[in-house]
Amino acid sequence: MTPDSSAIVAAFAPWHPLHRVARRKLRGIDDLVAHAELETYSVLTRLPAPFRVEGELAADYLRRRHPGARLVLPSAGRVRLVTRLAVAAVSGGMVYDALIAATAADHGLTLLTCDRRAVSVYERLGAPFEFIDA
């Protein structure tokens, strides 16, 4: 298992409605998809006040809670992904959801998500995922 950014943000933020369940689901998960880590950092540092956090806090949380490997999609997989995106009619910002899903799948991992919108992308790519719900 590895989380997408929606699951990491939920586990981080005590104000998030899925905080407790996400925190429990992510406990012990060390490895992150590299793009999910960067996306999470971006979200946490750009949230509106009072939810926004300093970059140092976001980076420390990611390192401390998920100290393992940062997973990337190998070059050949990236080349194939572009074709898969076109065939699956994935475009715009959904491409980044697809990159995270394809990377997790390439590493044999199921993606944990709280993002209902991303589910359609994960399904179109045939990427295994588990939806975190209350």
N, C-alpha and C positions, 0 to 999 in steps of 0.2 A: 504494500500500500504506500501511496505517496499523495500528499494533498495538492490541490490547486490553490491559487491565491485566495479564493473565497473561503476556503476551509481554514487556511492559516490566519486570515484576518479575523474570522469568527473565534478561533481559539485564542487569539491575542487580546481581543477587545471585550472587557467585562460588560459593556453596554450592548453587545450584539445579542439578539434573541437566541441564537444557537451556541452561545459561548460555552456553556457547560458541556453540552454533548460533543461539540467540536473539540474542545480541550481533551476530553476523555478519549475520543477516537484517535487523536493525533499523538497521544502519549506514547513515547517509545519509537516514534518514526523519526529516524535520523536523516535519511536521504531525501533531498528535494530536487525536483526538476529545476534546473538553473533559471529558466525563464520565469517559473512560478515564484522563485525567490525574489527576482528583480521586480516583478509585477507587484508583489506584496510590499516590498520596500517603497515602491512608487505610491501605492494606495495609502499606506500608513503615514507617509510624509506629506500627503496632499489633502487629506481629509479636512473638512471645515472645522474650525475651532468649535468646541473645545476638544474634539476627538483626535486632531492631528498630533503626531509625536515627532520629536526631533530625530534626525537621521541616525544619530549615535544610538539612541534607544532602540530603534527599529533594527539596526544592524546587530546590536548585541542580542536582542531577542532571537533573531534568526540563527545566529551562531550558537547560542546557548541551548535553545530548544531543539534544534535540528543540526547537530554537529557533524553529520556524516557527509557523504559525497554529494556533489552537485552534478546532476545527470544532464547530459546533452544528447541530442540526436546526431549521430554520425553524419558526415557529409553525404554519403550515398542515400541515407534515409531522408535527408532534407531535399535532395533532388527528387526523389520519389514522392515526397509529400506535396510538392507543388502540383504534380499531376493529380494526385488524390484529391486535393482541394478543388481543383477545377471540375473533376468528375462528380464530386459530392456537392457542388454549388456552395462552397464555403468561401466567403469573401469578407473584406473589411476587417473590423476588429475581431471577428470570429476566427481569423487566421491564427491569432495568438492562443486562443483556446485549443485550436487544432494542434499547434506546435507542442503545447504542454501535454495534450492527450497522446499524441504520437510518440513523444519522448518517453512517457511513462510506459506505454505499451511496448516500445522497443526494449525497455529494460525489464519486461515481464511483470510490471506492477499495475495494480488496480488504482485508479484515481479516486480520491475522496473529494467530494464537492458539495457546496451549499448553493451553487449557482444554477437555478432552474433554466436560465437562458442558455447556458453552455451545454446542457444535457443533449440538446438536439445535435450539436456539433459532435459530441462524443459518440452519440448513436450513429450518425452518418459515417463516421470513420471506423466504426466497429471497435472502439476503444473500451476496454472494461472500466466501469466506474461504479461507485457506490454513492448514493445521495444521502447526505447527512440531514436528518430531519428531527424535529422535536418529537 
